Amino acid sequence: MTNHTTSSLRANRHRVERRLEQADFVLTAMQRGAVLHLQFTQHGPHWTLTGGGRVADDVAQLVIASASVASVGDALFGECLAQSWRWWNA
C-alpha cells in the first residue's frame, strides 16, 4: 500500500485539474465548430484541432469519451478509432 504525502496528492490533483481544463477547452472549441483529428505516426497517435492546435493523447481520450462528441466514421478498419471527431448536438 502506498502512503501519499500532501505534496504528492497536491501534484496529482493539479495534474488532473490541468487535464480537465484542457479537455474543457477542446470541447468548447469543438462546440464552436472545430474538428478533432487523429493521425497515427510512428511515435504514436497525434491529435490536432482544426487550425493546428495540438491535443495531448490523454486529453483527447477524455474528449472522445464525452457523449457530446461523435466520430465521423472515417476509420481505415472497423475496429480502429475514427480519424475525425465532431461536436454532436442532439
Backbone as numpy.savetxt, mean C-alpha at the origin, in Angstrom:
# Nx Ny Nz CAx CAy CAz Cx Cy Cz
9.65 -15.53 25.96 8.80 -14.35 25.96 9.70 -13.11 25.96
9.35 -12.17 25.13 10.14 -10.96 24.99 9.62 -9.89 25.94
10.53 -9.26 26.64 10.18 -8.12 27.49 10.50 -6.85 26.74
9.47 -6.07 26.46 9.66 -4.83 25.72 9.95 -3.69 26.69
10.83 -2.81 26.27 11.10 -1.60 27.04 10.19 -0.49 26.54
10.11 0.57 27.30 9.27 1.69 26.87 9.77 2.29 25.56
11.07 2.33 25.38 11.60 2.91 24.14 11.31 2.00 22.94
11.38 0.68 23.11 11.07 -0.21 21.99 9.59 -0.16 21.64
8.73 -0.06 22.65 7.29 0.07 22.40 6.98 1.39 21.70
7.66 2.47 22.12 7.46 3.77 21.51 7.89 3.75 20.05
9.03 3.13 19.77 9.53 3.04 18.40 8.59 2.21 17.53
8.08 1.12 18.07 7.15 0.27 17.33 5.86 1.03 17.03
5.33 1.74 18.04 4.11 2.52 17.83 4.32 3.61 16.78
5.49 4.25 16.82 5.80 5.30 15.84 5.86 4.72 14.42
6.45 3.54 14.28 6.55 2.88 12.98 5.16 2.53 12.43
4.30 2.01 13.30 2.94 1.66 12.89 2.14 2.91 12.51
2.26 3.95 13.31 1.54 5.20 13.01 2.01 5.80 11.69
3.31 5.74 11.42 3.84 6.27 10.16 3.29 5.48 8.97
3.24 4.16 9.08 2.67 3.33 8.01 1.20 3.67 7.78
0.44 3.85 8.86 -0.97 4.18 8.72 -1.18 5.56 8.10
-0.32 6.52 8.47 -0.41 7.86 7.86 -0.10 7.80 6.37
0.91 7.03 5.99 1.25 6.89 4.58 0.12 6.20 3.82
-0.49 5.18 4.42 -1.61 4.49 3.77 -2.79 5.44 3.60
-3.04 6.28 4.60 -4.13 7.25 4.51 -3.86 8.27 3.41
-2.59 8.69 3.27 -2.22 9.61 2.20 -2.48 8.98 0.83
-2.10 7.71 0.66 -2.31 7.02 -0.61 -3.80 6.85 -0.90
-4.57 6.48 0.12 -6.02 6.33 -0.07 -6.68 7.65 -0.46
-6.24 8.73 0.15 -6.78 10.05 -0.20 -6.43 10.41 -1.64
-5.21 10.13 -2.05 -4.82 10.40 -3.44 -5.63 9.54 -4.40
-5.87 8.29 -4.04 -6.65 7.41 -4.91 -8.11 7.86 -4.98
-8.63 8.36 -3.87 -10.00 8.87 -3.86 -10.13 10.07 -4.81
-9.05 10.79 -4.99 -9.05 11.96 -5.89 -8.71 11.59 -7.33
-8.52 10.27 -7.60 -8.33 9.85 -8.98 -7.01 9.18 -9.30
-6.08 9.16 -8.37 -4.80 8.51 -8.63 -4.98 7.00 -8.70
-4.10 6.35 -9.43 -4.12 4.89 -9.57 -2.83 4.34 -8.97
-2.96 3.23 -8.24 -1.81 2.56 -7.65 -1.35 1.48 -8.62
-0.08 1.55 -9.03 0.47 0.60 -10.01 1.49 -0.30 -9.34
1.50 -1.56 -9.76 2.47 -2.54 -9.28 3.31 -3.01 -10.45
4.61 -2.99 -10.26 5.54 -3.50 -11.26 6.50 -4.44 -10.54
6.67 -5.64 -11.09 7.60 -6.59 -10.50 8.98 -6.39 -11.11
9.97 -6.21 -10.26 11.35 -6.04 -10.71 12.19 -7.17 -10.12
13.44 -7.24 -10.48 14.29 -8.29 -9.95 14.56 -8.09 -8.47
14.27 -6.90 -7.94 14.47 -6.61 -6.53 13.18 -6.74 -5.74
12.10 -7.13 -6.38 10.83 -7.30 -5.70 9.77 -6.36 -6.26
8.62 -6.28 -5.59 7.53 -5.43 -6.08 7.88 -3.95 -5.96
7.46 -3.18 -6.94 7.71 -1.73 -7.00 6.35 -1.06 -7.19
5.86 -0.40 -6.16 4.55 0.25 -6.18 4.72 1.75 -6.43
3.89 2.30 -7.30 3.89 3.74 -7.55 2.47 4.25 -7.70
2.29 5.51 -7.38 1.02 6.18 -7.64 1.12 6.91 -8.96
0.00 7.16 -9.58 -0.01 7.97 -10.79 0.67 9.29 -10.48
1.59 9.69 -11.32 2.35 10.90 -11.07 3.75 10.60 -10.56
4.05 9.32 -10.31 5.41 8.95 -9.98 5.74 8.77 -8.52
4.79 8.97 -7.61 5.10 8.80 -6.19 5.30 7.35 -5.81
6.45 7.05 -5.19 6.76 5.67 -4.78 6.00 5.34 -3.51
5.51 4.10 -3.42 4.78 3.63 -2.25 5.49 2.38 -1.74
5.77 2.32 -0.46 6.43 1.16 0.13 5.52 -0.07 0.04
6.13 -1.23 -0.06 5.37 -2.47 -0.22 4.42 -2.72 0.94
4.87 -2.51 2.18 4.00 -2.76 3.32 2.83 -1.78 3.38
3.04 -0.55 2.93 1.96 0.44 2.86 0.97 0.05 1.76
1.49 -0.37 0.61 0.61 -0.78 -0.49 -0.23 -1.98 -0.10
0.32 -2.90 0.68 -0.45 -4.05 1.13 -1.60 -3.62 2.03
-1.39 -2.60 2.86 -2.48 -2.05 3.67 -3.54 -1.41 2.78
-3.10 -0.68 1.76 -4.02 0.03 0.88 -4.90 -0.94 0.10
-4.30 -1.97 -0.49 -5.11 -2.88 -1.31 -6.00 -3.78 -0.46
-5.75 -3.84 0.85 -6.63 -4.59 1.75 -7.89 -3.81 2.09
-7.92 -2.53 1.75 -9.07 -1.69 2.02 -10.26 -2.10 1.15
-11.45 -2.05 1.72 -12.66 -2.38 0.96 -12.97 -1.34 -0.10
-12.36 -0.16 0.01 -12.61 0.92 -0.94 -11.69 0.87 -2.15
-10.81 -0.11 -2.21 -9.86 -0.22 -3.31 -10.13 -1.53 -4.05
-10.16 -1.44 -5.38 -10.43 -2.62 -6.20 -9.36 -2.75 -7.28
-9.04 -3.99 -7.60 -8.07 -4.22 -8.67 -8.75 -4.02 -10.01
-7.98 -3.59 -10.98 -8.50 -3.38 -12.32 -8.60 -4.72 -13.05
-7.86 -5.72 -12.57 -7.95 -7.05 -13.15 -6.97 -7.28 -14.27
-5.85 -6.59 -14.26 -4.88 -6.70 -15.33 -3.67 -7.54 -14.91
-3.92 -8.67 -14.26 -2.84 -9.57 -13.84 -2.43 -10.46 -15.00
-1.16 -10.80 -15.04 -0.65 -11.67 -16.09 -1.19 -13.08 -15.94
-1.22 -13.57 -14.71 -1.77 -14.89 -14.42 -2.91 -14.74 -13.43
-3.81 -15.70 -13.38 -4.99 -15.61 -12.53 -4.70 -15.50 -11.05
-3.66 -16.15 -10.57 -3.37 -16.15 -9.14 -2.46 -15.00 -8.71
-2.02 -14.17 -9.62 -1.12 -13.06 -9.32 -1.90 -11.81 -8.92
-1.20 -10.90 -8.26 -1.80 -9.60 -7.95 -1.99 -8.81 -9.24
-3.04 -8.00 -9.26 -3.26 -7.12 -10.40 -2.16 -6.06 -10.43
-1.98 -5.45 -11.59 -0.94 -4.42 -11.72 -1.48 -3.02 -11.52
-2.79 -2.85 -11.48 -3.39 -1.54 -11.26 -4.52 -1.66 -10.25
-4.59 -0.67 -9.37 -5.61 -0.64 -8.33 -6.22 0.75 -8.31
-7.56 0.81 -8.21 -8.29 2.08 -8.22 -9.21 2.20 -7.01
-9.57 3.43 -6.72 -10.56 3.70 -5.69 -11.90 3.22 -6.20
-12.63 2.52 -5.38 -13.94 2.00 -5.76 -14.99 2.72 -4.95
-15.95 3.30 -5.64 -17.02 4.05 -4.99 -18.32 3.30 -5.13
-18.92 2.91 -4.01 -20.18 2.14 -4.06 -21.34 3.04 -4.43
